[in-house]
């Protein structure tokens, strides 16, 4: 079964309770099983079993901390196109970018760049240092950056 077909099958297997549970986890990954249970009408034990099952199926791949860049004073923002050497797998790009807390999001994309990276930093000096560190990563050949002036939508 292809990867996309496998994802379609998993999504079709989720019931409404699973979807509510996942929505709650998505909004607060630190919520206790008891707190989630109150919202989805299950016991804490039943919530834990469902989350364990979802993890085993690969629906939940992990838990992470999401930093608020504005609280950290990271007001400078940029989008960086990353161009990699031939045969650099998306997993390698991901492993490289995960080490940078300044990376807000990253995507593989069509077209000339291999990835598009959203960065937040304190100031231009901080932003420049992060971009230079990314450029020194194995597999990265070059980058092209666009600094955000103002946000129009979102």
C-alpha positions as CSV (number, residue, x, y, z in Angstrom):
1,X,0.0,0.0,0.0
2,X,1.4,3.4,-0.9
3,X,2.1,5.9,1.8
4,X,-0.7,8.2,0.8
5,X,-3.2,5.3,0.7
6,X,-1.9,4.3,4.2
7,X,-2.7,7.8,5.5
8,X,-6.2,7.7,3.9
9,X,-6.9,4.4,5.6
10,X,-5.7,5.6,9.0
11,X,-7.8,8.8,8.7
12,X,-10.9,6.7,7.8
13,X,-10.4,4.5,10.9
14,X,-10.6,7.5,13.3
15,X,-13.9,7.8,15.2
16,X,-15.3,11.1,16.5
17,X,-13.9,10.5,20.0
18,X,-10.4,10.0,18.5
19,X,-10.8,13.2,16.5
20,X,-11.8,15.2,19.6
21,X,-9.0,13.7,21.6
22,X,-6.5,14.6,18.8
23,X,-7.9,18.2,18.7
24,X,-7.4,18.5,22.4
25,X,-3.9,17.1,22.2
26,X,-3.1,19.5,19.3
27,X,-4.2,22.5,21.3
28,X,-2.5,21.4,24.6
29,X,-0.1,18.4,24.4
30,X,0.5,18.7,28.2
31,X,-3.2,18.2,29.1
32,X,-3.6,15.3,31.6
33,X,-5.5,12.2,30.6
34,X,-8.2,13.2,33.2
35,X,-8.6,16.7,31.6
36,X,-8.9,15.3,28.2
37,X,-11.3,12.6,29.5
38,X,-13.6,15.3,30.8
39,X,-13.8,16.9,27.4
40,X,-14.3,13.7,25.4
41,X,-16.4,11.9,28.0
42,X,-13.9,9.1,28.8
43,X,-12.0,8.0,31.9
44,X,-8.4,8.9,32.1
45,X,-7.5,5.2,31.6
46,X,-9.5,5.0,28.4
47,X,-7.9,8.2,27.1
48,X,-4.4,6.8,27.8
49,X,-5.3,3.5,26.0
50,X,-6.6,5.5,23.0
51,X,-3.5,7.7,22.9
52,X,-1.2,4.6,23.2
53,X,-3.2,3.0,20.3
54,X,-2.9,6.2,18.2
55,X,0.9,6.4,18.9
56,X,1.3,2.7,17.9
57,X,-0.6,3.3,14.6
58,X,1.6,6.3,13.9
59,X,-1.2,8.9,14.1
60,X,0.5,10.6,17.0
61,X,4.3,10.7,16.3
62,X,5.4,12.6,19.3
63,X,5.0,15.5,21.6
64,X,6.8,18.8,21.4
65,X,7.2,22.2,22.9
66,X,5.9,25.1,20.8
67,X,7.7,28.3,21.6
68,X,6.0,31.7,21.4
69,X,8.5,33.8,19.4
70,X,7.1,37.1,20.6
71,X,7.5,36.2,24.2
72,X,11.2,35.3,23.5
73,X,11.5,38.7,21.8
74,X,12.0,37.2,18.4
75,X,10.4,39.9,16.3
76,X,12.5,39.6,13.1
77,X,11.1,37.1,10.7
78,X,12.3,35.6,7.4
79,X,11.5,32.9,4.9
80,X,14.6,31.0,3.7
81,X,14.7,28.9,0.5
82,X,17.2,26.1,1.1
83,X,19.0,24.5,-1.8
84,X,20.6,21.1,-1.1
85,X,23.2,18.9,-2.7
86,X,21.9,16.1,-4.9
87,X,20.3,13.2,-3.1
88,X,19.7,15.0,0.2
89,X,16.7,13.2,1.6
90,X,13.9,15.2,3.3
91,X,14.7,13.3,6.5
92,X,18.2,14.7,6.4
93,X,16.9,18.2,5.9
94,X,14.5,17.7,8.8
95,X,17.2,16.4,11.1
96,X,19.4,19.4,10.3
97,X,16.6,22.0,10.9
98,X,15.2,20.4,14.1
99,X,18.3,21.6,16.0
100,X,17.4,25.3,15.5
101,X,14.8,26.7,17.9
102,X,14.5,29.7,15.5
103,X,12.8,27.5,12.9
104,X,9.1,28.1,13.2
105,X,8.1,25.8,10.3
106,X,9.7,24.1,7.3
107,X,8.4,22.4,4.2
108,X,9.7,20.6,1.2
109,X,8.5,22.3,-1.9
110,X,8.3,22.1,-5.7
111,X,10.5,24.2,-7.9
112,X,14.2,25.0,-7.5
113,X,14.6,25.1,-3.7
114,X,14.4,21.9,-1.8
115,X,12.9,23.4,1.3
116,X,11.2,26.6,2.5
117,X,12.1,27.5,6.1
118,X,10.3,30.0,8.3
119,X,12.6,31.6,10.9
120,X,12.1,34.0,13.8
121,X,15.0,35.8,15.5
122,X,15.7,38.7,17.9
123,X,17.2,41.0,15.3
124,X,19.0,41.0,12.0
125,X,22.3,39.9,13.5
126,X,20.6,36.9,15.2
127,X,18.8,36.1,11.9
128,X,22.1,36.2,9.9
129,X,23.8,33.9,12.4
130,X,21.0,31.3,12.2
131,X,21.0,31.5,8.4
132,X,24.8,31.0,8.3
133,X,24.5,28.0,10.7
134,X,21.9,26.5,8.4
135,X,24.1,27.1,5.4
136,X,26.9,25.1,7.1
137,X,24.8,22.1,7.6
138,X,25.8,19.0,5.6
139,X,23.8,18.7,2.5
140,X,23.0,22.4,2.2
141,X,24.5,24.0,-0.9
142,X,23.0,27.5,-0.6
143,X,20.1,29.6,0.5
144,X,18.0,32.6,-0.5
145,X,16.3,34.7,2.2
146,X,13.3,37.0,2.2
147,X,12.9,39.1,5.4
148,X,9.3,39.9,6.4
149,X,8.5,43.6,6.6
150,X,4.9,43.4,7.8
151,X,2.2,40.7,8.1
152,X,-0.8,41.4,5.9
153,X,-3.0,38.4,6.7
154,X,-2.8,35.8,9.4
